[in-house]
Amino acid sequence: MSEARVVINLEESIGKQVGRRKPPTDPLRVASDLNQLATGLLAASGNKLPRRGVFRFHTHEEADQWMMTRGPKTKS
């Protein structure tokens, strides 16, 4: 038996295109806008970011106590 031969027509146009995304004209402005949005949302929620680092606790109760006293603070 002979094997099937695959034929690819390079001159054929690509089929259907769904959606069109245009790249932003000024990507730095978009990044700056997103940064301002994140900063505004964080300030509006009244929360601060959690402290960086790894904290190890022996019990869940010890971790809960740490979160209540020295964890991320909220604005009052």
N, C-alpha and C positions, 0 to 999 in steps of 0.2 A: 504494500500500500504506500501511497505517496503522502508526505506530510502536508498539512494545510499551510498555505503561504499567506502571510500577513501583508496587506498592502496599506500603506499610509500615504495619503495625498497631502503633500506639504502646501499646495496652493489652495486648499479648501479653507474657508474661513471658520473660525471657532464658533461654536454654537451659541446658545443663549447666554447673555450676561445678566446676572441678577444683582441689582444695586450698583451704585457708583460711589466710591469714596474718594474725595479729593483731599490730597495732603494739605495740611495747614500751610499758609504762606509764611507765617512766622512762628516756628515751633517753640522758640524761647518765650514768646509772649503767652502761648498756651500753657507752658510749664509754669510760668509765673502766676497765671490766673488760677491754676489748680492749687498752687502753693498757698495763695491768698485765701482760696475757698477752704482749704483744710485748716489753716490757721484761724479763720473766722468761725468755723464750726466748732473747733476745739475751745475757743474763747467763749462762744455762746453757750456751750454745754456746761461750762464751769469746771471742767475736769482738767487735771494736769496729766501729763504722760507718766506712766509708771517709771520708777527708778530703774536704771540699767544695771545689769549684772545678774549673777546667779545667787539665789538665797536658798539655803538648805535649812530645813526644820525637822525636828524629830517627830512632831505630831501635827495633825491638822489644826488642833486647837492653838498651838504655838504660832502657826502660820496665820491663822485668823486674828490672833491678838496683834501680831506684827502689822497686818494690813490695817487694823483699826487705829494703831498708834503712829506708825512710821511709814505706812504705804502711801499710795497716791492721795493727795489732798484734794478736796473740792472747795471751791470758793463759797463763802457764806454770805 
